Amino acid sequence: MSRERFLQLVSRHPLGAALAAFAGAIVIALGAGTAMHFAAPSAPPFLVGTAVDGALAVAGLAIVAALGWFRTIGFVLARRGPGLRVLWIPVLVLVASAAFQHSFQLSGLAIFTALFVTLLIALAEETLFRGVILQLLLPRGSTQAVLVSALLFGVMHLLNAAGANVGSVLLQVGVAFGMGVTFAAVRLRIGTIAPLVILHAAFDFVSYAATNGQSGTTALSTTAVVFEVAVTVVMVAYGLFLIRGKRPVEGNRSIDLVTAEAA
């Protein structure tokens, strides 16, 4: 099947295509994690996570390259529209999160390890969710594309449940959904995922540094739960605010998968 015919097919079935991409990401993540378990049974969790996210990043970039979507999904500088000022709310949330954590358990080489791991996670997840999956969903309209891609992003975090505190993982799912709504809305407003990769990595680094890479393994305090719920509400509300009556920046309309490639 040619690329053009494939793009026509997925544009007629955007939800099915997005779910197929999501299922593929789950299979890759589970496969990479299982392979690491057998290849290095004593490997620390962060190393297993690095292998999983590395596999997801490679898979996501391979899909983008095969479809010729690097510019389409936003591997460019901001095209036009409101510019980076739409990031002010998530940046404030990041600062508030860092202040709330008020602990830094990393030093020396561990800092560079955390930077590498969090950047890899951010690249993998932004490519897949704010890139491929969001793009596949756009024929259903901006609002549905944002909400469904964010929901899938949240559900993906259920993979963290193995050996973790269930309540903490469910809270991660909610926070990821909120972040997914805002990040997807920002991507549609400014036409690039580049700053989102950096911001995503910064959020993950704050969490990683505060827990020494053990986020989700213990129950959270009531104060922490309230804070995380507030973050989720703010991010969902802001993301919906950004896309109210708005269109993606490419031609001020939802991106047609075929014509976007022909442009």
Secondary structure, 3 states (H helix, E strand, C coil): CCHHHHHHHHHHCHHHHHHHHHHHHHHHHHHHHHHHHHHCCCCCHHHHHHHHHHHHHHHHHHHHHHHCCCCCCCCCCCCCCCHHHHHHHHHHHHHHHHHHHCCCCCCCHHHHHHHHHHHHHHHHHHHHHHHHHHHHHHHHCHHHHHHHHHHHHHHHHHHHHCCCCHHHHHHHHHHHHHHHHHHHHHHHHHCCCHHHHHHHHHHHHHHHHHHCCCCCCCCCCHHHHHHHHHHHHHHHHHHHHHCCCCCCCHHHCCCCHHHHHHC
